[in-house]
Amino acid sequence: MKINTFGRIPGRSIFYFILTWTSLSMLEVTAQEHFNPKGTAASSFTSALQAELRQSLPFEDVRDFEESRRGFIAAPQSRQIVAANGNIVWDMARYDFLLDGTDYDSIHPSLQRQATLNMNFGLYEVVPDFIYQVRGFDLANMTLVRGETGWILFDVLLTSQTAAAALALANQQLGELPVRAVVYSHSHVDHFGGVRGIITEAEVQAGSVQVIAPLGFMEEAIAENVYAGNAMSRRAGLQYGRVIPSSPFGQVDSAIGKGLAAGTTGLIAPTLVIEDDFEEHIIDGVRIIFQNTPGTEAPAEMNAWFPEQKVFWAAENITATIHNIYTLRGALIRDALVWSKQINEALYRYGMQAQVMVSSHNWPRWGNDRIQQIMRAQRDAYANLNNQVLNLANQGVTINEIHNEYKVPLSLQQQWNVRQYHGSEFHNSRAVINRYLGYWDGNPATLAPLSPADSAPLYVEMMGGADAILDRAQGLHDEGQYRLAMEILNKLVYAEPNNSAGKDLLAAVFEQLGYQYESASMRNVFLSSAQELRNGAPVIGAPRGTSPSLARAMTTAQWWDAVAIRVDSSKADAFNFTINFITADTGQRFVIEMSGGTLTSIEGYAAENADVTITMNRSDLETVIMGQATLASQLQAGIGSVEGNQGVLLQLVSVLVDFSPGFEVMPGTVQPRN
């Protein structure tokens, strides 16, 4: 029997599509030179804007700097974290230009302030002899709570290497203690991916370590990025500026932290799931009340309250920035109103008494007045976004206009903790309308529009051709009218993807806009796109294999759904077949049908007249999910069995598409230019 590869993208794991907002940390990326070594200077218009902002924003308020430095204990000798194989996993030193005291016109002054605050690196005391944090080792913080016999760790970073280094620093400075519990605040990988760097599965199974997570954690930790993972990975590279240099002219920050570490991720399933809205537990002698907050920053997330110490743990629901309602990497749109209400609940339940507020990003806050101020500002910012956008929508403002109409109230603009470093009023306001009304603006002309590449040639023709557009766009650029220049150059680049002059000028426009944006996400997108226009899209090699712990977390149903997304309907329309798929060790059974050019699956049934039946233990399927084997090779090796018309499997293989992780975003950028 010879069965072709199926259920696996050649050279990469199906699990490549999972947790992809960090997937560039798991890829081999060929970075290209972004600018000349000194960078392209800010224009006079950009410099004037930055100077105005330095005068209009409340830079005299330095409380954030005092709080961010408070309790510093020690930093490691090296500002780099290195894996066992010698690869640099994390390099804080690449951001040291932020410490030289220069006001850079190529960085929005408010963003430079946030980027400087995020230079925290080392171990900090939050509550004496009770709570400590390691900051600057990854995008998130590791928070250590001293229990009666050991550490309770709240969030364990993105990678095992950074997590191990963080714990080692704490044990070195504070005295070595065993880990008694790990708390995952929510279902994003930068909060659980490092778990195997600090505990083992054997310790958990033996009962010496508890792993605690909110309701829905395991499902959401995997599900968010499974189905659109290849696209999310590509877009995440833009949002986080993964392939542009860290410099005053490139990537400077990620708002909630500096950036993403590049090590290995893993997962250990929780042993205690917090199911109720409010649930109290004694963990290693420490009394903790957990507050489930689904539908906020993550679909599964929870806060925590330490009643005896009056400490409120805000997870990622409250940080030092406005967060994303719509994240540019791509994800389900979040509910700004629910987010606001959950903060309000926490404010009235805990915030009125809290003396310390700790978060999984940025830095803590001390004093009840300060905590209430922060909580109210964050509550108000999300509520205002939701309510005022809908107020304008109900007056006829559309999704294509709202980002130019919605304005954050001046009283909120003057509070640093609700500035737009991560989310922005531009993409968040559009997200609110999209959540309630969808993408259509009500104009029939935009309901089924031409694709940009199809409509752009007519625009170019009607504007008098490429030379006329370039002349006008250069004039607009020279006048500082960057958004207008972008509008017409974008048409030219879509109409003529190989027009080098058009791409170079659009890159210059993107660059100045990137310098001007306060949102780190928007800055990174514009500067990354400028690089691609000049040098071509990044060359992305094959992803590394998936860890066994992550493979185990993916359900068999999710795996089949991921396979179904790879089906080319135009080819599949010729086939109709039914597969019974059985995982004997788990007792699960699935019916897989190809009909109507579509692959569907259902769990819990078996078809009486299936064309073929495949039986394989779920534990053996995990090798396929990890990318270490194919379904075909497993069956050929006698692992599992197949009965019936094996030609059906060949039919399935013939209609599966292999996704490219480096697909084109801007026209004419896939191949590097000469």
Secondary structure, DSSP 8 states (H G I E B T S, - for coil): ------SS-TTS-GGGGSSGGGGGGGS-EE----S-TT-----HHHHHHHHHHHHHS-TT--HHHHHHHTTEEE--S-SEEE-TTS-EEEEGGGGGGGGS----TTS-HHHHHHHHHTT--EEEEEETTTEEEEESSSSS-EEEEE-SSSEEEE---SSHHHHHHHHHHHHHHH----EEEEE--BSSGGGTTTGGGT--HHHHHTTSSEEEEETTHHHHHHHTTTTTHHHHHHHHHHHTTTTS-BSTTSB---SSSS----S-------SEEE-SSEEEEEETTEEEEEEE-TTSSSSSBEEEEETTTTEEE-TTTS-SS---SS-TT------HHHHHHHHHHHIIIIITT-SEEE-SSS--EESHHHHHHHHHHHHHHHHHHHHHHHHHHTTT--TTTHHHH----HHHHT-GGGSSSSS-HHHHHHHHHHHHH-S--S-GGGTS---HHHHHHHHHHHTT-HHHHHHHHHHHHHTT-HHHHHHHHHHHHHH-TT-HHHHHHHHHHHHHHHHH-S-HHHHHHHHHHHHHHHH-S-EE-------HHHHHHS-HHHHHHHHHHTB-HHHHTT--EEEEEEETTTTEEEEEEEETTEEEEEES---TT-SEEEE--HHHHHHHHTTSS-HHHHHHTTSSEEEE-THHHHHHHHTB----TT--SSTT-SS---
